[in-house]
Each structure stands twice: as structure tokens, then as C-alpha cells.
């Protein structure tokens, strides 16, 4: 189990894990439940401490993308502008944990053809996007990100995404 899974499962069983002012783990809740989790908490103490450092009091950590953990499921969410852990937890009050992450970007298997680039440029013009830096950014993203390339090629062909 990774530290976020431990925090998630412990919370689901009524055990709240938090950092104490001294930087150690404070486990609160039903005494029997806390006792059941103590061995796991001790075994993964350092990793849990690191996971808890991104906490509601830590406003320095911001991210565009977060994995929000609920009992029984994990949801990927995005924010613009970047959000802090505290904001994510405030906006998702039923969540038991949240962790920032950077998605893995798949490289395209092949470059775009000249016709595909022309179609994307035409679609951008059709939707009113004429800003040269923005167009350049879209085309650069298509060169480096397979998902972006697929998205823009589908839009250019008039297909839903």
C-alpha cells in the first residue's frame, strides 16, 4: 500500500491521520481502529509524513492537477489557476485525501501531415482563434502530446471529443 492508500483506508475505518506540530503522525479516532492501524502506520511512517506534508496548512504547494480520494474511488480533477491542497479539500468536502500529480504525456507515434496541420489551423480560425502565439502553442502541443494531437485532429474533422 502506498501512503495515500493507507491514509484513505484508515480514514474509511474512522482513523484520522494528521501531522502534529512536532512533525510526527497523530492518529485519532476509535481506539480499537487506531490500534489496528498502528503497525501499518509505524511501518510506513516516513512516507505517510511526506504525504501529510501537503496539508491544509501548506499553501506553498499548488498544482493544476489533483487526484482526489473518496471512500471507494479516486477522481482526477484540474484547476485553472493552480489550486492549493487546502482549496482542493475545501471544494471537495467529502474527500479523504488529495495529492497533486503530473500526468504522463504520450509522445505521438507519427508527426502530423501538412493536411492535418492545415485542417487544425482552419478549425482554429473557424472558432475565432487568430492569435499567432496561441496557434503556435497548439501546434507545438500536437507535436509533443499524442492526446492533444488526437483531440485537435478530431475537432478539425468536426468530430466530438
WOHUTA-V550936 format. One record per residue. N is the residue number from 1. PSI is psi as a letter, one per 30 degrees, with the letter a starting at -180 (999 if undefined). D_FIRST is the distance of its C-alpha to the first C-alpha in Angstrom with 1 decimal. Layout:
BEGIN
n & psi & d_first
N & PSI & D_FIRST
N & PSI & D_FIRST
END
This chain:
BEGIN
n & psi & d_first
1 & k & 0.0
2 & l & 3.8
3 & e & 6.6
4 & e & 8.1
5 & e & 5.9
6 & e & 6.3
7 & e & 9.9
8 & e & 10.4
9 & e & 9.8
10 & e & 11.6
11 & e & 14.3
12 & f & 14.8
13 & g & 15.6
14 & g & 18.0
15 & k & 16.3
16 & k & 17.1
17 & k & 15.6
18 & l & 18.0
19 & k & 19.5
20 & l & 22.7
21 & f & 25.8
22 & f & 25.3
23 & g & 21.9
24 & l & 19.9
25 & k & 17.4
26 & j & 19.3
27 & k & 17.8
28 & l & 20.3
29 & a & 21.0
30 & k & 21.9
31 & e & 22.2
32 & e & 20.9
33 & e & 17.7
34 & e & 17.3
35 & e & 18.1
36 & e & 15.4
37 & f & 12.7
38 & e & 14.5
39 & e & 13.1
40 & e & 9.4
41 & e & 11.0
42 & e & 13.2
43 & e & 10.9
44 & g & 9.1
45 & e & 12.5
46 & e & 13.6
47 & e & 10.8
48 & e & 10.9
49 & e & 14.7
50 & e & 14.7
51 & e & 13.0
52 & f & 15.4
53 & f & 18.3
54 & i & 18.7
55 & l & 20.1
56 & f & 23.2
57 & f & 25.3
58 & j & 24.4
59 & f & 27.0
60 & f & 27.1
61 & j & 24.0
62 & l & 25.1
63 & l & 24.0
64 & e & 25.5
65 & k & 22.2
66 & k & 19.3
67 & j & 16.3
68 & k & 17.0
69 & k & 14.4
70 & l & 16.2
71 & j & 15.4
72 & f & 14.7
73 & l & 15.3
74 & k & 15.0
75 & k & 18.4
76 & k & 19.5
77 & l & 22.5
78 & k & 25.1
79 & k & 27.6
80 & j & 30.9
81 & l & 31.6
82 & l & 28.3
83 & l & 26.6
84 & l & 25.0
85 & e & 21.8
86 & e & 24.3
87 & e & 26.2
88 & e & 23.3
89 & e & 22.2
90 & e & 26.0
91 & f & 26.5
92 & i & 23.6
93 & f & 24.0
94 & f & 21.9
95 & k & 18.8
96 & f & 16.0
97 & l & 14.8
98 & k & 16.0
99 & k & 15.3
100 & l & 18.0
101 & l & 17.8
102 & j & 20.4
103 & l & 20.7
104 & k & 21.5
105 & k & 25.2
106 & k & 26.6
107 & k & 29.9
108 & k & 32.8
109 & f & 34.0
110 & l & 37.6
111 & l & 39.6
112 & k & 41.3
113 & l & 44.8
114 & e & 47.7
115 & e & 48.2
116 & e & 44.6
117 & e & 44.9
118 & e & 48.2
119 & e & 46.8
120 & e & 44.0
121 & e & 46.7
122 & e & 48.8
123 & e & 46.1
124 & e & 45.3
125 & e & 49.1
126 & e & 49.2
127 & g & 46.7
128 & g & 48.6
129 & j & 46.4
130 & g & 49.0
131 & j & 47.5
132 & e & 47.5
133 & e & 44.5
134 & e & 42.4
135 & e & 43.7
136 & e & 42.9
137 & e & 39.3
138 & e & 38.8
139 & e & 40.3
140 & e & 38.3
141 & e & 35.0
142 & e & 36.2
143 & f & 36.7
144 & f & 33.2
145 & j & 30.9
146 & e & 31.2
147 & e & 30.0
148 & e & 32.6
149 & e & 35.2
150 & e & 34.5
151 & e & 34.7
152 & e & 38.0
153 & e & 39.6
154 & e & 38.9
155 & e & 40.4
156 & f & 43.4
157 & f & 44.1
158 & g & 44.0
159 & l & 41.0
160 & l & 38.4
161 & 999 & 35.0
END
